[in-house]
Structure formats: C-alpha cells, structure tokens
Amino acid sequence: MKNLQLYFTALLVVLFLSTGVTTLKAQSGNNCIPNRNPADWISQTHFTEGPNRGLIGSVQYEARIVGSNTEVSIDWSTLDNASDGLSEESVKAILEYDLALALSGCGAGTSAPFTSTVSFYYKTPCYYEKYSVMKLKHGNAGLCCDDPNKTFNHLFYNNSWWEIIKTKEPCGTFQCCKRVYTINCALDGGWYKATVDPTIVKTVITGCSTPSGLPNCNGIPNIPPIPPPNCTATCD
C-alpha cells in the first residue's frame, strides 16, 4: 500500500496549494462511520467523464486510509448530473465505481502489483408494513389499481370475509451500510491498471430500530391476527 499512501500524500499537497481549481464544501460527516475523527479525512471533488460523452457528473466526498482499505463518504447532496439521457441513479453508480478505481492508487508510479479495498459508507431508509383491516359483508375482494404499493389479502375468518391491506410506510429511521469494492492492480500491456472484482460486498453497520407507537391492528377485537410492525431495510 506504499503507492496508495503516496497518492494521498500528494493529494493533500494539491489541496493545500490549489487555488480556484476545485471548490471544496465542508461536510458534516457521515454518522454511519465508526470512530470517525474529522482530522483523519480529506475532502475532494470527483469528476467522471465518458468516452465521447464529455463530463458525466461530479460529486464531493471525504476519504481516509485505514491499512489497505480506503474509507469513503460521498456527499450526494453535491451531485452534479451533467449527462444527457442518464438518470440520477445511473450517474451515482458510475461516479462511485469510477471513484473506487481512482482511489485505488494504481497507476503512474506503481512498481508492483497489489490488491486493496475501497469502502463506501451510506444510509438506506427503514420501512415497515402497515396493516389496515376491512370487514366485508360479502365475499368481495378489495382491488386497488392506482397504488402498486398496496396489496390485498382476501380471507375468511370468524364466519366473516376480511381484507388485510398492507402498505409500505417509512419508519423515520435509517440503516447504516457499507459497500466494499476489491481493486486489483496488475500489469496490462506494460502499464499497471486497476480493475474491480465483480463481487461487491454489502454489509449492515447499524440496523433499523423500531420506534414505539407504530399502528398495530391487533388491538382491535374480532379481526384476523396480524404480525406486529417491524422496521427493516436493505443495503442496496
């Protein structure tokens, strides 16, 4: 990781000497990062260009080195989507992938092959399944065509027909996640080139917490039993 250490040292020098080339925006920090000390991090803006496309986009981020791993927190509120025809989510994915390659330290000055990792910390919103129960006079099934987020379960219980309606609702909390890229630096045509291992590992740092007071229809008499609300999320 000597080359990676040299890369960050050079980057710090550039940030200190640069005037007007890149405007840095102070970030409040990602509270998903364990043991975060602001003094250990550097801030920079990353630009990505595509073949025959020009600038695709840019974003500001913070990074630090921990052993053979580079930890990154991207401030997506600074995202600039400069590409015609690409969605915001597509530009985000391209920027993150390109940033992983850029922070690998593989390139000019590399004298030996190495493998490193680049870890991105991020948040995903937590949701719970909200249940609403409707008693039917006949065996009629509920139908909702204008809201794909709703599902209906038609069932017979206690000599009555019921509809249990489920909707996906936010819990107001977030789950902390980490996405890890493994970067291989090896000779390719006489030059050292970085490639990303296709296996990208996603892990949960801090899971969702279920706040009190979420609606639970089990408190209503004479209705089918339903599970209690539970906040969950995925690390996409």
Secondary structure by P-SEA (a helix, b strand, c coil): caaaaaaaaaaaaaaaaccccbbbbbbcccccccccccccbbbbbbbbbcccccccccccbbbbbcccbbbbbbcccccccccccccaaaaaaaaaaaaaaaaccccccccccccbbbbbbbbbbbbbbbbbbbbbcccbbbbbcccccbbbbbbbcccbbbbbbbbbbbccbbbbbbbbbbbbbbbcccbbbbbbccbbbbbbcbbbbbbccccccccccccccccccccccccc
